[in-house]
Amino acid sequence: MTATKSERLVNLVILLLVSKNYVSKERIRESIPEYREATSTDAFEKKFERDKDELRALGIPIEVGHLDKFFDDDQGYRIARDAFELPEIDFEPDEVAVLGLAARVWQHAGLAATTSDALVKLKSAGLDVDRRAIDAVHPTLAADDPAFEPLWQATLGRTPVEFDYRRPGDLESTHRHLQPWGVITADERWYVVGMDTDRGEPRMFRLGRIVGPVQVAGPPGSFEVPPGTDLRELSHSLAPRTDADEAVVLIRSGQAHGLRRWAEDVQHDVRPGWDRARLRHRDGGSLAAALLRFGDAVLVESPEDLRETVRTRLARLVEAGR
C-alpha cells in the first residue's frame, strides 16, 4: 500500500472514530486532503466507497446513520468506539513484564507520524476530537506473510495475479490464477478471496500456503468485484467443510465486543454482570489464544479441554513473569 493510500485510510478511520456524532460526506471531503483534491464529486464518491469497502473488509465496523433525527435523507458515517476497541485489561506488574507493551504500540511504526498529522488536520478543520479514542486503533494481527503486500496491492488495483499454492496434505504445489477481491483474516490467519479463473468460480487461499512470489497476470483495473459481494459471508461458504466444535464462554457485560460478533448466540444477564456466548470453532488451540486476548473479561464454561488449555497458558504466563 502506498504512503498516500495508508495516510488516507488512517485519516478516515481516525475521523470516524474520534467524532462524537455521525459525519456527513461533505465534512469528510473537507477534512481529508486527498478527498478534497478530487477533481469531481463523482471521483470523490468512488474513492470514498472503495475506502469504506476496504476498511469493512478488514473488520472495521463503519456505521451509517442520520445526521438529524427529523430528516431521514441526511446520512452520515461513524465508527462506534464500543464496537471497535478492545476492553480495558488490568494486569499485575509481573504479568505486564511478560506481556509487554507491544499490544499498545503500532506494529507498523511508519503510521505513527501519519496518526499525529491526521489529528492536527482534524483539529484545524474544527472537528471536536476525542483524543482518547485513538487508543482503540491498535493492530492485532501482523501482516508478515510475504504474499500479503503483493496481494493487497493487487486487490486495491483490481489486478489479476498468479502464484503456486500447496494444499494441506499435497506434496506438490499447483499453479493458480486469481482475480483478488479482498484480503481478510480468520482464525488468526490471512486469506485472499477472489475469482479463480482456471476453475471459473470464487475460491479462498490461505496466504501461508502460497509458495514463492505472487506475480502480476494482467493489467490493473481489468476486473470488477461483483456488486453486493460480502467477503465475510463468502469466506464462510468457501471454508473447508469440517465438523465444528462448540465452546460456551461467559463474557463480562459490555466487554469483548469482537467475541460477541463471532458468537452464534449470546444470552444476556445469565448471572449478574455476565452474558453467555456459544462459539463454533475448528481449532481449540487457536480459540484458546483468541480468548486469552480478552483477559479477565472471558471465562470458559465448556468444553473442559478448552478450559484446561486456557488455564495452562495463563499459568505459564504467570510463571514466566515470576
N, C-alpha and C positions, 0 to 999 in steps of 0.2 A: 504494500500500500504506500502511495506517495505521501510525503510530508504534508502537502496541501490537503490531501484527502483525509489523512489522520486528524489534522487540526480541525477540519470542518465537522467531522463526526464527533470529536471530543467537545467542540463548542456546542453542537446541537444537544448532546447528552447533558452537558452542564446547564445550558439554558433551560431545558425542560425539567431538569431535576431541582434546580435552586429556585425557580419561580413558584410562588405560593399559589398562583391561580393558573388556569388554562391560558396558553399563549397563542395569539392569533397568528395566521400565516404572515400577515403584514408585519407584525412585530418581529417574527422570526427572520424575515427577509431583511429588515432594517438592522438587526443585531449581529448578523453573521456576514462578514465581508464578502465571502465568495457567493453567497446568495444575492447580496446587494448589487454585486457587479454583473449579475446575469444580464444578458443582452435583451431579454424579453420576459414577460410574465410566464409564458409557456416554457421557456428554458429553465426558469426558477422552479416551476411546478414539477417538471420532470426530474430535476436534480434532487429536489426535496423528497419526492416519492421514492426514488431509488435509495436515498439515505435512510428513510424510515424503514423500508423493507430490509435493508442490511442490518440495521440495529435490532429489529424484531427477530431476524434470523439468528442473531447472537444471544437471544433470550432477554433483551431489554424491553420491558413492558411499556410501550407508548400508548397512553390513553387518549381518546377523543371525547371532548365534552363541549357543552355550550358555554360561551363566554358570559352570556346573560340569561338567567333563568326565564326571562319574559320573552326572549327571542330565540326560537329553536333553530333558525337558519344561520346563526352566527357561531361557528365552531372554532375550537382551539385545541391545543395539544399540551400534554404534560407527562412526566414520569412520576408516578406515585412513589414517594420515598419508602413507605412501609412495605411496598411490594418489590422493592429493588435492593434494599440494603440487607446486610447480614445483621443479626441481632448483636447487642452488646454482650460480650462474654468476659466474665471475671475469672482470672487465674491467680493462683498463688505465685509468689516470686520465683520459686524453683521451676514451676511449670512454664512461666514466661521465659525463663532461661532456656528451656528446651524448645519451645515453640518459636521463640524469637519474634522479631518484629516484621518478618517478611510478608505476613498476610496483610499488613497495613502499609505496604510500600508498593509503588508502581513496579511491575515486573519489567516494563519497558521504560527505562529511565528517560528516553527521549521525549516522552509525553509530559514530563513534569513541567518543562518550560511552556509547553502548549497550554497546560491547565492554568498556569499563572497568567499567561497572556489573555486567555479566554475570560477569566474573572475580571481583569482590568477593563476589557472591552465591554462586557455586560454591564458593569457598574457605570462606565462612562455613557452607556446608552440609556441610563436612567432606570434600569431594572432593579426591583427590590430583591436582592440576592441573599439567600440563606446559606451562609458560608459553611455551616456545619454539615449540610447535605453532601458536600464534596467527599466527605469521608466514606460515603457509600460506594464511590466509584473505585473499586479495587478489583483487579483481575484475579480470577480464582483458578484458571487453568492455563498453563503456559503453552504457547504455540511453538513447540520446539521440534515438531516433525518437519523434516526437510521439504516435504511436499506441500506444507501449509502455504508458504508465501506464493509460489507459482500458481497454486490452485485458487487462492484468494484473489490474486490479480486477474486470473482468467475469469473468475466469477464476476468481478466488477466490470471487466471489459467485454463480457459476453464472447469470450474467445474459446474455440474448441481446443481440446488437449488430447494427448495420448501418453500412455505410460504402461509399464509392466506391473502386473498385480498377481500376488500369490495368495490364493485362498487357503483357509485353515485345512491342514492335512495334505495339501498338494506339495509335491517335491519341486515342481517346475512352475514358473510364472507364465501368465498369458498376457498377450498384448491387447490393450483396451483403448477404445476411442470414446471420448465423453464430451458432451456439452454441459459444463458445470453450472448448475442452477444456484447452488449455495453450499457453504461450509458450515457445519453445525457440530454441536457437542452432544454426547450421550454416554452415560456411564464412564465419565472422566476420559473419554477418548474423542478424537476429532474424526469426522466423516465428511465426505463430499457426496452430494446428491445431484443427479442430473440425468440427461438422456444418453443412454448407451447406444450409440449409433450403429454398432455392429449387430446388436440384438433388437433395435427398434423399440425399446421400452425403457422407462426410468429404472435406474439402479442406484445403489448406495455402496460406497467403497470406504473402508477404513484407511486413513492416511498412513498408519503404521505398517500396513501390508503392501504399500506401493514400493516396488523395487526399482532403484535407480532414479534418474531425473524425470521430471514431468516436462514434456515437450509441447510446444505450440503446434496445433494441427490445422490451423485455419486463420483467417483474418479476424480482427476484433469486430464486434458487432454483427457477426454472421448468424446469430440465432437469438431468439427471444424466449424468455421463460413464459410458459402458458399462463394466461391471466387467471387469477384466483388460486394459484398453486400455494398450498400450505406446506412448507418444507417439514415442519414438525410432524404433521399428520402423515405426510408421505414417507418420512423416515420410519415411522411406526409400522406402516404397511409393508415396508421393504425389509424390516429387520428379520433375521433368521427365525423360523418357526420352531422354537424350542419351548418346552413347558416352563412357565414362570412360577416361582415360589411366592408365597405371600408372607409378608412381615407385618406385625402390628406394633406400632410405637405410640407413646404418649408425647404430646407436644405442648409446651407451655403456651397458654393463651396469648395471642398476639405476637408470637415469635415463629421463627423458622418458616418464613413465607415460601421460600424456594421448595422446601419439602412438602408444603401443603399443595403447591401447584402440581407436584409429581404424584401425589396420592390419588388413588382411585376413589377413596371415600374418607370423609372427615366427620367425626361425631363430636359435637361441641359440648363442653362442660360435663364430661363423663365423671369428673371429680373436680373439686374446687381448684381453679387455676390451670386445668389441664384439658386438652382435647385428645381424641384418639384417631389415628390415621392408619389406613391399610395401604400397603405398598406392594406392588408386583415387581419382582426382580429376578434376574438370571445368574447373578454372581454375588454370593454372600460377602466375599471379601471387599468388592467394590462398594457394596451398600454400607458395610461397616465403616469404611473410610469416609464415605459421604456423611454418615450420621455423626461421626466424630467432629466434623467441622462445625456442628451446631452446639457443641459444648454441652452444658447442663440444661439446655432447652429441650432436650430429647431423652426419653427413656425407652429402652426396648422391652416390650412385653413378651413377644414371641417372634420366631422360634427360639428355643433355648440355645442352640448352637450359635445363633447370631448374638444373643446376649453375652455368651461366653467369649466370643471373638472381640466384641467391643470392650468387655471388662478386661480382657488380657492386654489389649493395646493400650488402654488407659493406665493399667498397672505398669507397663513398660515405660510410658512417658514419665510417670511419677518417679520410678526408679532411676531413670536416666537423669532427671532433674536433681535427685539427691547426689 
